Amino acid sequence: MEKLWEHLAGKTRLTESDLEVGDRTYRIVRPASPEALLDEQDFEEDERLPYWAELWPSAIALARYIAGQDLTGKRAIELGCGVGVPSVAALERGADILATDYYEAALDFTAYNARENLGREIQTSLLDWRTPELDSLGRFDLVLAADVLYERENARLLGALVPELLVPGGEAIIADPQRKNAARFLEAMAEQGLRRSTTTLPVEQSRERVEVLLHRFSKS
């Protein structure tokens, strides 16, 4: 946990959230105030914001969906893992999961939450969607992401990246709380020939109900 405190640099404290995921309750450790982690220099360089530190309803919805799946033997990747809730669920359900994020802090929080909830280590890797090293990453049976379409540029980048990460017959599952930029991403996926089905999963958080869309894409 010392490494987690180092990432906070005295700007905020740690907090824990109990999440019901399938028949389990995960205790997720995260920064208490994500806004306090905003670094003005990082923002000036490339408009980086500490989105990773939030516990997003879309991540909860995706994790709950994953909890009902048998992922044994599937090679999977999560894009923008944040504090790791979907990745932890995928690891528990048998996936060979690689949790990725732009922030090293996110990877350390994900690794900690996997150890604390499952007693297991999880694979993590830094990943910049603008310059992904596809040869070293390889291809995956399953690509996961939750609430990653908050910026227009993300929709463009992911519309190109996600199909490249999938093996033939692979599946991508993107949880989205109906962000306006999602339309651009959906169009890009359709243009590349991926088939889509969409379901709605409601999540109650902080006395609010969020209707999360779960987009499932399949690659021929």
C-alpha positions in Angstrom: 0.0 0.0 0.0 3.0 2.3 0.4 3.3 2.6 -3.3 -0.3 3.8 -3.5 0.3 6.5 -1.0 3.3 7.7 -3.0 1.1 8.2 -6.0 -1.2 10.4 -4.0 1.7 12.6 -2.9 -0.2 13.9 0.0 -2.9 15.5 -2.2 -5.7 13.3 -1.0 -6.3 10.1 1.1 -7.2 6.6 0.3 -10.8 5.3 0.5 -12.5 1.9 0.1 -15.7 1.1 -1.7 -17.6 -2.2 -1.3 -19.0 -3.3 -4.6 -21.4 -6.2 -5.3 -20.1 -8.0 -8.3 -21.9 -11.3 -9.1 -22.0 -13.3 -5.9 -18.9 -11.5 -4.5 -18.3 -8.2 -2.8 -15.1 -6.5 -3.9 -13.4 -4.0 -1.6 -11.9 -1.5 -4.0 -9.2 0.9 -2.8 -9.0 4.2 -4.7 -8.1 7.9 -4.2 -10.7 9.7 -2.1 -10.6 12.9 -4.3 -9.6 12.3 -7.9 -9.8 16.0 -8.6 -7.0 16.6 -6.1 -4.6 14.6 -8.3 -4.9 17.0 -11.3 -1.3 17.9 -12.4 -1.2 21.2 -14.2 2.0 20.4 -16.0 0.6 17.1 -17.3 -2.5 18.9 -18.4 -0.5 21.6 -20.3 1.6 18.9 -22.0 -1.2 16.7 -23.3 -4.4 17.5 -21.5 -4.0 14.6 -19.1 -6.7 14.4 -16.4 -6.9 11.8 -13.6 -9.9 10.0 -14.9 -8.3 6.7 -13.9 -8.9 7.5 -10.2 -12.7 7.6 -10.4 -15.0 4.6 -9.8 -17.2 4.9 -12.8 -20.7 3.3 -13.1 -19.6 1.9 -16.5 -16.8 0.0 -14.8 -19.2 -1.5 -12.3 -21.7 -2.5 -15.0 -18.9 -4.1 -17.1 -17.6 -6.0 -14.1 -21.0 -7.3 -13.2 -21.5 -8.5 -16.8 -18.1 -10.2 -16.7 -19.0 -11.9 -13.4 -21.6 -14.0 -15.3 -19.2 -15.2 -18.0 -16.8 -18.2 -18.2 -13.6 -16.7 -19.5 -11.4 -19.7 -18.9 -8.6 -19.8 -21.4 -9.4 -16.5 -23.0 -6.7 -13.9 -23.6 -8.1 -10.5 -22.7 -7.0 -6.9 -22.4 -8.7 -4.0 -20.6 -8.1 -0.5 -22.1 -8.0 2.2 -19.5 -8.2 0.0 -16.5 -8.4 2.7 -13.9 -8.6 1.1 -10.4 -9.2 -2.2 -12.0 -12.7 -3.4 -11.3 -13.4 -5.1 -14.7 -9.9 -6.5 -14.8 -10.3 -8.1 -11.4 -13.6 -9.6 -12.4 -12.1 -11.0 -15.6 -9.2 -12.5 -13.7 -11.6 -14.2 -11.3 -13.6 -15.6 -14.2 -10.6 -17.3 -15.6 -9.2 -14.8 -18.2 -5.6 -14.3 -18.9 -6.1 -10.6 -18.5 -3.7 -7.7 -19.3 -4.8 -4.5 -17.5 -3.5 -1.4 -19.3 -3.7 2.3 -18.7 -1.9 5.6 -19.6 -1.0 6.1 -15.9 1.4 4.0 -13.8 -0.7 4.9 -10.8 -3.7 3.1 -12.3 -1.7 0.0 -12.8 -0.5 -0.1 -9.2 -4.1 0.4 -7.9 -5.3 -2.4 -10.2 -2.6 -4.7 -9.0 -3.3 -3.9 -5.4 -7.0 -4.5 -5.8 -6.4 -7.8 -7.5 -4.2 -9.0 -4.7 -6.5 -7.8 -1.9 -9.7 -9.3 -3.4 -8.4 -12.5 -5.1 -5.0 -13.1 -3.6 -3.5 -13.1 -7.1 -1.2 -11.1 -9.2 -2.5 -9.5 -12.4 -0.5 -8.6 -15.5 -0.3 -4.8 -16.2 1.2 -2.6 -18.8 1.4 1.1 -19.7 -0.4 1.8 -23.0 -0.7 5.0 -25.0 -3.6 4.7 -27.5 -1.8 7.1 -29.8 1.3 5.0 -30.2 0.3 1.4 -29.4 3.0 -1.2 -29.9 0.8 -3.8 -31.6 3.5 -6.4 -32.3 4.5 -6.6 -28.6 0.9 -6.6 -27.4 -0.3 -9.3 -29.7 -4.0 -10.1 -30.3 -6.8 -10.9 -27.9 -9.9 -13.0 -27.7 -11.5 -10.3 -25.6 -11.1 -6.5 -25.4 -12.7 -4.7 -22.5 -13.2 -1.0 -21.8 -15.4 1.1 -19.6 -16.3 4.8 -20.1 -13.4 5.5 -22.4 -15.3 7.7 -25.0 -15.4 10.9 -23.0 -13.2 12.7 -25.5 -13.7 12.9 -29.2 -10.1 12.0 -29.9 -10.5 8.8 -27.8 -13.4 7.7 -30.0 -11.2 8.1 -33.1 -8.2 6.3 -31.5 -10.2 3.4 -30.1 -12.1 3.0 -33.3 -8.8 2.2 -35.0 -7.2 0.3 -32.1 -9.9 -2.1 -30.9 -10.3 -4.0 -34.2 -6.5 -4.4 -34.5 -6.4 -6.0 -31.0 -9.0 -8.7 -31.8 -8.2 -12.1 -33.2 -10.7 -13.4 -35.8 -13.8 -14.5 -33.9 -12.8 -12.3 -31.0 -15.1 -10.0 -29.0 -14.9 -6.4 -27.7 -17.2 -5.3 -24.9 -17.4 -1.5 -24.4 -19.4 -0.1 -21.5 -20.5 3.5 -22.1 -22.9 5.8 -20.1 -24.2 7.3 -23.4 -21.4 9.8 -24.0 -22.0 12.0 -27.0 -18.7 10.8 -28.7 -19.8 7.2 -28.7 -21.6 7.7 -32.0 -18.2 8.3 -33.8 -16.7 5.2 -32.2 -19.7 3.0 -33.2 -19.5 4.3 -36.8 -15.8 3.4 -37.0 -16.4 -0.1 -35.7 -19.2 -0.6 -38.2 -17.0 0.7 -41.1 -14.5 -2.0 -40.2 -17.1 -4.7 -40.4 -17.6 -5.5 -36.7 -21.1 -6.7 -35.8 -22.7 -5.1 -32.7 -25.4 -5.9 -30.2 -26.3 -3.5 -27.3 -27.9 -4.1 -24.0 -28.6 -1.7 -21.1 -27.4 -2.3 -17.6 -28.6 0.2 -14.8 -26.2 1.0 -12.0 -27.1 2.8 -8.8 -24.3 5.0 -7.5 -24.4 7.9 -5.0 -28.2 7.8 -5.1 -28.2 8.2 -8.8 -29.3 5.7 -11.5 -27.0 5.5 -14.5 -28.2 3.7 -17.6 -25.0 2.1 -19.0 -25.0 0.8 -22.6 -23.0 -2.4 -23.0 -21.8 -2.6 -26.7 -20.6 -6.1 -27.7 -18.7 -6.3 -31.0 -17.7 -9.5 -32.8 -15.0 -9.8 -35.4 -15.4 -12.3 -38.2 
